């Protein structure tokens, strides 16, 4: 049974590692006018996320101390960070053209089709203590992915504007980037001990019973990401994102110019610290 709020951490089922899961509806028609104005429509969301991101960063630091003593995040901190992460993920999904439904200014938003599921489990105190170091490889991958996606995001936007929908390979590769970013944030915030992985998709069935939102009244469209299976073209695009991110970083270093504006919007909680 799905939970609408964070519940008491427990041992993972069978001792297995349980990765956070992302539910995004399968690609469908999108209104062209919302695609055209997508970034303009998101300005209020960016402002709210900027403020919430500061609070989430403070909560993450406080949660780190709490997790060291308790072996899990204190309940109020975990609930705040879980709510922040699902709100951030909805905004990202809308901005990355995965859905046409505007994200509500709400922690829960039960009617929204984008959902995340995290199974709260106890944390290893040693891993918590070294979290800032352990997250560096994932932070590098996440930074390359986001930088690479935004390098070609305008092409995805143009294609969606013309076709009125996001083609399957573009949807799959974008969903893979979003899911990895969500898993990375969940790991850094200590909402899960599971290290982010599964960038190129998988064919396994997700483990039920995590902290997730219930189905919206009347049901929702089928999930296109449970499991997230990437075709050959989508995998090539993911590799392209990584390569473009690497080129972008190398070019910035060679030119000696200032770092480009942070495009990983809504992730002020911890990815920013990981990039320093």
Short mmCIF file of the C-alpha atoms (twelve columns), coordinates in Angstrom:
data_MODEL
# 
_entry.id   MODEL 
# 
loop_
_atom_site.group_PDB 
_atom_site.id 
_atom_site.type_symbol 
_atom_site.label_atom_id 
_atom_site.label_alt_id 
_atom_site.label_comp_id 
_atom_site.label_asym_id 
_atom_site.label_seq_id 
_atom_site.Cartn_x 
_atom_site.Cartn_y 
_atom_site.Cartn_z 
_atom_site.pdbx_PDB_model_num 
ATOM 1   C CA . UNK A 1   0.000   0.000  0.000   1 
ATOM 2   C CA . UNK A 2   1.329   3.425  -0.948  1 
ATOM 3   C CA . UNK A 3   1.919   6.057  1.683   1 
ATOM 4   C CA . UNK A 4   1.158   9.755  1.320   1 
ATOM 5   C CA . UNK A 5   3.567   10.741 4.094   1 
ATOM 6   C CA . UNK A 6   6.948   9.599  5.283   1 
ATOM 7   C CA . UNK A 7   6.777   6.607  7.609   1 
ATOM 8   C CA . UNK A 8   9.191   5.029  10.064  1 
ATOM 9   C CA . UNK A 9   12.356  3.713  8.387   1 
ATOM 10  C CA . UNK A 10  12.682  -0.037 8.372   1 
ATOM 11  C CA . UNK A 11  14.948  -2.692 6.963   1 
ATOM 12  C CA . UNK A 12  14.768  -3.106 3.209   1 
ATOM 13  C CA . UNK A 13  12.646  -6.073 2.071   1 
ATOM 14  C CA . UNK A 14  14.858  -9.155 2.078   1 
ATOM 15  C CA . UNK A 15  17.866  -6.949 2.755   1 
ATOM 16  C CA . UNK A 16  17.791  -5.817 -0.887  1 
ATOM 17  C CA . UNK A 17  18.635  -2.279 -1.935  1 
ATOM 18  C CA . UNK A 18  15.501  -0.374 -2.936  1 
ATOM 19  C CA . UNK A 19  16.065  2.429  -5.418  1 
ATOM 20  C CA . UNK A 20  13.689  5.418  -5.527  1 
ATOM 21  C CA . UNK A 21  11.194  5.098  -8.359  1 
ATOM 22  C CA . UNK A 22  9.732   7.656  -10.721 1 
ATOM 23  C CA . UNK A 23  6.301   7.508  -12.299 1 
ATOM 24  C CA . UNK A 24  5.721   9.620  -15.406 1 
ATOM 25  C CA . UNK A 25  2.832   8.951  -17.809 1 
ATOM 26  C CA . UNK A 26  3.672   7.498  -21.196 1 
ATOM 27  C CA . UNK A 27  4.256   10.196 -23.835 1 
ATOM 28  C CA . UNK A 28  1.060   11.756 -25.129 1 
ATOM 29  C CA . UNK A 29  -0.285  14.833 -26.870 1 
ATOM 30  C CA . UNK A 30  0.753   18.223 -25.524 1 
ATOM 31  C CA . UNK A 31  -0.877  21.569 -26.152 1 
ATOM 32  C CA . UNK A 32  1.393   23.543 -28.455 1 
ATOM 33  C CA . UNK A 33  0.725   26.845 -26.735 1 
ATOM 34  C CA . UNK A 34  1.934   25.458 -23.408 1 
ATOM 35  C CA . UNK A 35  5.031   24.059 -25.127 1 
ATOM 36  C CA . UNK A 36  5.691   27.443 -26.741 1 
ATOM 37  C CA . UNK A 37  5.406   29.278 -23.414 1 
ATOM 38  C CA . UNK A 38  6.793   26.495 -21.229 1 
ATOM 39  C CA . UNK A 39  9.695   28.398 -19.671 1 
ATOM 40  C CA . UNK A 40  7.680   31.577 -19.249 1 
ATOM 41  C CA . UNK A 41  4.985   29.614 -17.423 1 
ATOM 42  C CA . UNK A 42  7.612   28.123 -15.128 1 
ATOM 43  C CA . UNK A 43  8.956   31.437 -13.810 1 
ATOM 44  C CA . UNK A 44  6.689   31.397 -10.697 1 
ATOM 45  C CA . UNK A 45  7.758   27.796 -10.027 1 
ATOM 46  C CA . UNK A 46  11.442  28.738 -10.256 1 
ATOM 47  C CA . UNK A 47  10.960  31.512 -7.720  1 
ATOM 48  C CA . UNK A 48  9.224   29.181 -5.275  1 
ATOM 49  C CA . UNK A 49  11.862  26.477 -5.746  1 
ATOM 50  C CA . UNK A 50  14.658  28.989 -5.155  1 
ATOM 51  C CA . UNK A 51  13.204  29.819 -1.735  1 
ATOM 52  C CA . UNK A 52  12.382  26.210 -0.887  1 
ATOM 53  C CA . UNK A 53  15.838  25.133 -2.052  1 
ATOM 54  C CA . UNK A 54  17.450  27.269 0.634   1 
ATOM 55  C CA . UNK A 55  15.223  25.693 3.271   1 
ATOM 56  C CA . UNK A 56  15.964  22.227 1.865   1 
ATOM 57  C CA . UNK A 57  19.709  22.864 2.086   1 
ATOM 58  C CA . UNK A 58  19.380  23.852 5.755   1 
ATOM 59  C CA . UNK A 59  17.195  20.796 6.405   1 
ATOM 60  C CA . UNK A 60  19.739  18.527 4.705   1 
ATOM 61  C CA . UNK A 61  22.578  19.828 6.878   1 
ATOM 62  C CA . UNK A 62  20.469  19.428 10.019  1 
ATOM 63  C CA . UNK A 63  19.367  15.982 8.825   1 
ATOM 64  C CA . UNK A 64  22.997  14.919 8.405   1 
ATOM 65  C CA . UNK A 65  23.646  15.483 12.099  1 
ATOM 66  C CA . UNK A 66  20.385  13.778 13.032  1 
ATOM 67  C CA . UNK A 67  21.120  10.753 10.837  1 
ATOM 68  C CA . UNK A 68  24.548  10.341 12.426  1 
ATOM 69  C CA . UNK A 69  22.945  9.882  15.838  1 
ATOM 70  C CA . UNK A 70  19.668  8.131  14.902  1 
ATOM 71  C CA . UNK A 71  20.650  6.049  11.895  1 
ATOM 72  C CA . UNK A 72  17.845  7.717  9.930   1 
ATOM 73  C CA . UNK A 73  16.532  11.189 9.202   1 
ATOM 74  C CA . UNK A 74  14.391  12.786 11.922  1 
ATOM 75  C CA . UNK A 75  10.725  12.529 10.918  1 
ATOM 76  C CA . UNK A 76  9.956   16.261 10.370  1 
ATOM 77  C CA . UNK A 77  13.098  16.727 8.266   1 
ATOM 78  C CA . UNK A 78  12.428  13.606 6.208   1 
ATOM 79  C CA . UNK A 79  8.845   14.684 5.509   1 
ATOM 80  C CA . UNK A 80  9.959   18.143 4.406   1 
ATOM 81  C CA . UNK A 81  12.692  16.827 2.107   1 
ATOM 82  C CA . UNK A 82  10.406  14.152 0.652   1 
ATOM 83  C CA . UNK A 83  7.789   16.797 -0.114  1 
ATOM 84  C CA . UNK A 84  10.390  19.116 -1.589  1 
ATOM 85  C CA . UNK A 85  11.818  16.381 -3.804  1 
ATOM 86  C CA . UNK A 86  8.477   15.376 -5.301  1 
ATOM 87  C CA . UNK A 87  7.587   19.037 -5.902  1 
ATOM 88  C CA . UNK A 88  10.965  19.666 -7.533  1 
ATOM 89  C CA . UNK A 89  10.596  16.524 -9.669  1 
ATOM 90  C CA . UNK A 90  7.191   17.666 -10.974 1 
ATOM 91  C CA . UNK A 91  8.575   21.048 -11.949 1 
ATOM 92  C CA . UNK A 92  11.516  19.400 -13.679 1 
ATOM 93  C CA . UNK A 93  9.250   16.966 -15.534 1 
ATOM 94  C CA . UNK A 94  7.133   19.862 -16.802 1 
ATOM 95  C CA . UNK A 95  10.157  21.908 -17.836 1 
ATOM 96  C CA . UNK A 96  11.761  18.933 -19.583 1 
ATOM 97  C CA . UNK A 97  8.585   18.390 -21.664 1 
ATOM 98  C CA . UNK A 98  7.704   15.015 -20.154 1 
ATOM 99  C CA . UNK A 99  4.190   16.107 -19.168 1 
ATOM 100 C CA . UNK A 100 1.737   18.821 -20.167 1 
ATOM 101 C CA . UNK A 101 0.062   19.056 -16.735 1 
ATOM 102 C CA . UNK A 102 1.204   22.177 -14.886 1 
ATOM 103 C CA . UNK A 103 2.709   21.338 -11.476 1 
ATOM 104 C CA . UNK A 104 0.579   22.531 -8.548  1 
ATOM 105 C CA . UNK A 105 1.997   24.803 -5.855  1 
ATOM 106 C CA . UNK A 106 1.527   22.014 -3.353  1 
ATOM 107 C CA . UNK A 107 3.572   19.412 -1.490  1 
ATOM 108 C CA . UNK A 108 1.124   16.650 -2.382  1 
ATOM 109 C CA . UNK A 109 -0.821  17.466 -5.539  1 
ATOM 110 C CA . UNK A 110 -2.589  14.096 -5.656  1 
ATOM 111 C CA . UNK A 111 -4.079  14.856 -9.061  1 
ATOM 112 C CA . UNK A 112 -0.694  15.336 -10.721 1 
ATOM 113 C CA . UNK A 113 0.524   12.355 -12.801 1 
ATOM 114 C CA . UNK A 114 4.241   12.684 -11.929 1 
ATOM 115 C CA . UNK A 115 5.022   10.736 -8.747  1 
ATOM 116 C CA . UNK A 116 8.022   9.453  -6.857  1 
ATOM 117 C CA . UNK A 117 8.300   6.466  -4.554  1 
ATOM 118 C CA . UNK A 118 10.954  6.066  -1.878  1 
ATOM 119 C CA . UNK A 119 11.158  3.182  0.556   1 
ATOM 120 C CA . UNK A 120 12.427  4.627  3.869   1 
ATOM 121 C CA . UNK A 121 15.150  2.362  5.219   1 
ATOM 122 C CA . UNK A 122 17.730  2.735  7.965   1 
ATOM 123 C CA . UNK A 123 20.975  4.471  7.064   1 
ATOM 124 C CA . UNK A 124 24.542  3.332  7.565   1 
ATOM 125 C CA . UNK A 125 26.101  5.939  9.857   1 
ATOM 126 C CA . UNK A 126 29.526  5.543  8.258   1 
ATOM 127 C CA . UNK A 127 28.034  6.177  4.815   1 
ATOM 128 C CA . UNK A 128 26.214  9.204  6.218   1 
ATOM 129 C CA . UNK A 129 29.445  10.574 7.692   1 
ATOM 130 C CA . UNK A 130 31.230  10.305 4.325   1 
ATOM 131 C CA . UNK A 131 28.165  11.247 2.228   1 
ATOM 132 C CA . UNK A 132 29.775  14.398 0.823   1 
ATOM 133 C CA . UNK A 133 32.692  12.351 -0.519  1 
ATOM 134 C CA . UNK A 134 30.675  9.329  -1.630  1 
ATOM 135 C CA . UNK A 135 28.299  11.429 -3.700  1 
ATOM 136 C CA . UNK A 136 31.056  13.000 -5.857  1 
ATOM 137 C CA . UNK A 137 30.997  10.399 -8.704  1 
ATOM 138 C CA . UNK A 138 27.194  10.601 -8.929  1 
ATOM 139 C CA . UNK A 139 27.367  14.403 -8.753  1 
ATOM 140 C CA . UNK A 140 29.733  14.421 -11.747 1 
ATOM 141 C CA . UNK A 141 27.419  12.148 -13.756 1 
ATOM 142 C CA . UNK A 142 24.378  14.193 -12.775 1 
ATOM 143 C CA . UNK A 143 26.092  17.447 -13.730 1 
ATOM 144 C CA . UNK A 144 27.175  16.082 -17.121 1 
ATOM 145 C CA . UNK A 145 23.696  14.752 -17.842 1 
ATOM 146 C CA . UNK A 146 21.947  17.995 -16.992 1 
ATOM 147 C CA . UNK A 147 24.444  20.125 -18.886 1 
ATOM 148 C CA . UNK A 148 24.234  17.833 -21.913 1 
ATOM 149 C CA . UNK A 149 20.436  17.704 -21.881 1 
ATOM 150 C CA . UNK A 150 20.125  21.484 -21.761 1 
ATOM 151 C CA . UNK A 151 22.575  21.779 -24.651 1 
ATOM 152 C CA . UNK A 152 20.063  20.013 -26.908 1 
ATOM 153 C CA . UNK A 153 16.896  20.802 -24.953 1 
ATOM 154 C CA . UNK A 154 15.941  23.560 -27.383 1 
ATOM 155 C CA . UNK A 155 15.896  20.966 -30.183 1 
ATOM 156 C CA . UNK A 156 13.586  18.758 -28.104 1 
ATOM 157 C CA . UNK A 157 11.397  21.816 -27.491 1 
ATOM 158 C CA . UNK A 158 11.223  22.597 -31.213 1 
ATOM 159 C CA . UNK A 159 10.361  18.993 -32.113 1 
ATOM 160 C CA . UNK A 160 7.630   18.871 -29.467 1 
ATOM 161 C CA . UNK A 161 6.262   22.212 -30.657 1 
ATOM 162 C CA . UNK A 162 6.014   20.949 -34.244 1 
ATOM 163 C CA . UNK A 163 4.714   17.441 -33.510 1 
ATOM 164 C CA . UNK A 164 2.585   18.249 -30.467 1 
ATOM 165 C CA . UNK A 165 4.248   15.421 -28.551 1 
ATOM 166 C CA . UNK A 166 7.668   14.233 -27.391 1 
ATOM 167 C CA . UNK A 167 8.847   11.300 -29.565 1 
ATOM 168 C CA . UNK A 168 9.517   8.037  -27.735 1 
ATOM 169 C CA . UNK A 169 13.369  8.061  -27.869 1 
ATOM 170 C CA . UNK A 170 13.428  11.656 -26.612 1 
ATOM 171 C CA . UNK A 171 10.938  10.794 -23.884 1 
ATOM 172 C CA . UNK A 172 12.887  7.748  -22.721 1 
ATOM 173 C CA . UNK A 173 16.256  9.505  -22.609 1 
ATOM 174 C CA . UNK A 174 14.801  12.557 -20.847 1 
ATOM 175 C CA . UNK A 175 12.994  10.369 -18.314 1 
ATOM 176 C CA . UNK A 176 16.290  8.566  -17.651 1 
ATOM 177 C CA . UNK A 177 17.989  11.904 -16.912 1 
ATOM 178 C CA . UNK A 178 15.150  13.049 -14.662 1 
ATOM 179 C CA . UNK A 179 15.050  9.766  -12.752 1 
ATOM 180 C CA . UNK A 180 18.809  9.800  -12.188 1 
ATOM 181 C CA . UNK A 181 18.627  13.387 -10.948 1 
ATOM 182 C CA . UNK A 182 15.808  12.454 -8.569  1 
ATOM 183 C CA . UNK A 183 17.741  9.445  -7.250  1 
ATOM 184 C CA . UNK A 184 20.846  11.567 -6.818  1 
ATOM 185 C CA . UNK A 185 18.961  14.195 -4.815  1 
ATOM 186 C CA . UNK A 186 17.286  11.513 -2.704  1 
ATOM 187 C CA . UNK A 187 20.695  10.005 -1.900  1 
ATOM 188 C CA . UNK A 188 22.308  13.326 -1.024  1 
ATOM 189 C CA . UNK A 189 19.341  14.305 1.144   1 
ATOM 190 C CA . UNK A 190 19.684  10.925 2.908   1 
ATOM 191 C CA . UNK A 191 16.134  9.947  2.039   1 
ATOM 192 C CA . UNK A 192 17.597  6.647  0.850   1 
ATOM 193 C CA . UNK A 193 20.847  4.698  1.324   1 
ATOM 194 C CA . UNK A 194 20.617  3.485  -2.292  1 
ATOM 195 C CA . UNK A 195 23.327  4.947  -4.516  1 
ATOM 196 C CA . UNK A 196 21.886  6.379  -7.766  1 
ATOM 197 C CA . UNK A 197 22.090  3.969  -10.667 1 
ATOM 198 C CA . UNK A 198 19.989  2.599  -13.523 1 
ATOM 199 C CA . UNK A 199 20.835  5.417  -15.918 1 
ATOM 200 C CA . UNK A 200 20.308  3.229  -18.977 1 
ATOM 201 C CA . UNK A 201 17.066  1.737  -17.734 1 
ATOM 202 C CA . UNK A 202 16.176  -1.751 -16.665 1 
ATOM 203 C CA . UNK A 203 13.509  -4.384 -17.103 1 
ATOM 204 C CA . UNK A 204 12.931  -5.350 -13.523 1 
ATOM 205 C CA . UNK A 205 9.691   -4.744 -11.638 1 
ATOM 206 C CA . UNK A 206 9.823   -2.063 -8.900  1 
ATOM 207 C CA . UNK A 207 9.476   -3.003 -5.244  1 
ATOM 208 C CA . UNK A 208 6.082   -1.810 -3.904  1 
ATOM 209 C CA . UNK A 209 5.311   -0.344 -0.505  1 
ATOM 210 C CA . UNK A 210 7.466   2.792  -0.535  1 
ATOM 211 C CA . UNK A 211 6.695   6.342  0.441   1 
ATOM 212 C CA . UNK A 212 4.635   7.449  -2.514  1 
ATOM 213 C CA . UNK A 213 1.549   9.347  -3.462  1 
ATOM 214 C CA . UNK A 214 -1.718  7.514  -4.038  1 
ATOM 215 C CA . UNK A 215 -3.349  7.275  -7.408  1 
ATOM 216 C CA . UNK A 216 -5.374  10.323 -8.323  1 
ATOM 217 C CA . UNK A 217 -9.164  10.030 -8.143  1 
ATOM 218 C CA . UNK A 218 -10.390 8.146  -11.152 1 
ATOM 219 C CA . UNK A 219 -6.933  6.702  -11.824 1 
ATOM 220 C CA . UNK A 220 -4.030  8.059  -13.861 1 
ATOM 221 C CA . UNK A 221 -2.466  7.325  -17.207 1 
ATOM 222 C CA . UNK A 222 -0.233  4.265  -17.266 1 
ATOM 223 C CA . UNK A 223 3.329   4.839  -16.154 1 
ATOM 224 C CA . UNK A 224 5.926   5.044  -18.874 1 
ATOM 225 C CA . UNK A 225 8.793   4.637  -16.421 1 
ATOM 226 C CA . UNK A 226 7.914   1.574  -14.287 1 
ATOM 227 C CA . UNK A 227 10.025  -0.089 -15.488 1 
ATOM 228 C CA . UNK A 228 11.993  2.390  -17.574 1 
ATOM 229 C CA . UNK A 229 13.153  0.479  -20.638 1 
ATOM 230 C CA . UNK A 230 15.352  2.422  -23.033 1 
ATOM 231 C CA . UNK A 231 15.540  1.616  -26.727 1 
ATOM 232 C CA . UNK A 232 18.781  1.822  -28.683 1 
ATOM 233 C CA . UNK A 233 18.163  5.390  -29.848 1 
ATOM 234 C CA . UNK A 234 17.387  6.544  -26.293 1 
ATOM 235 C CA . UNK A 235 20.610  4.992  -24.969 1 
ATOM 236 C CA . UNK A 236 22.570  6.773  -27.684 1 
ATOM 237 C CA . UNK A 237 20.967  10.047 -26.611 1 
ATOM 238 C CA . UNK A 238 21.942  9.455  -22.973 1 
ATOM 239 C CA . UNK A 239 25.554  8.886  -24.064 1 
ATOM 240 C CA . UNK A 240 25.269  12.072 -26.138 1 
ATOM 241 C CA . UNK A 241 24.134  14.026 -23.069 1 
ATOM 242 C CA . UNK A 242 27.178  12.807 -21.150 1 
ATOM 243 C CA . UNK A 243 29.519  13.663 -24.025 1 
ATOM 244 C CA . UNK A 244 28.044  17.127 -24.518 1 
ATOM 245 C CA . UNK A 245 28.267  17.776 -20.792 1 
ATOM 246 C CA . UNK A 246 31.917  16.748 -20.848 1 
ATOM 247 C CA . UNK A 247 32.652  18.965 -23.852 1 
ATOM 248 C CA . UNK A 248 30.852  21.872 -22.244 1 
ATOM 249 C CA . UNK A 249 32.875  21.493 -19.046 1 
ATOM 250 C CA . UNK A 250 36.160  21.137 -20.926 1 
ATOM 251 C CA . UNK A 251 35.420  24.179 -23.072 1 
ATOM 252 C CA . UNK A 252 34.608  26.250 -20.009 1 
ATOM 253 C CA . UNK A 253 37.887  25.205 -18.369 1 
ATOM 254 C CA . UNK A 254 39.986  25.942 -21.468 1 
ATOM 255 C CA . UNK A 255 38.482  29.357 -22.065 1 
ATOM 256 C CA . UNK A 256 38.972  30.254 -18.426 1 
ATOM 257 C CA . UNK A 257 35.662  32.043 -18.408 1 
ATOM 258 C CA . UNK A 258 33.089  32.123 -15.661 1 
ATOM 259 C CA . UNK A 259 30.991  29.051 -15.106 1 
ATOM 260 C CA . UNK A 260 27.729  29.095 -17.066 1 
ATOM 261 C CA . UNK A 261 24.553  29.865 -15.172 1 
ATOM 262 C CA . UNK A 262 23.310  26.916 -13.150 1 
ATOM 263 C CA . UNK A 263 20.700  25.243 -15.337 1 
ATOM 264 C CA . UNK A 264 19.871  22.502 -12.869 1 
ATOM 265 C CA . UNK A 265 16.948  24.523 -11.566 1 
ATOM 266 C CA . UNK A 266 15.231  23.622 -8.369  1 
ATOM 267 C CA . UNK A 267 18.158  21.655 -6.995  1 
ATOM 268 C CA . UNK A 268 19.535  24.242 -4.614  1 
ATOM 269 C CA . UNK A 269 19.335  21.808 -1.705  1 
ATOM 270 C CA . UNK A 270 22.502  19.863 -2.315  1 
ATOM 271 C CA . UNK A 271 23.641  19.375 -5.916  1 
ATOM 272 C CA . UNK A 272 25.094  22.897 -5.773  1 
ATOM 273 C CA . UNK A 273 27.296  21.863 -2.855  1 
ATOM 274 C CA . UNK A 274 28.370  18.763 -4.748  1 
ATOM 275 C CA . UNK A 275 29.585  20.848 -7.665  1 
ATOM 276 C CA . UNK A 276 31.914  22.937 -5.493  1 
# 
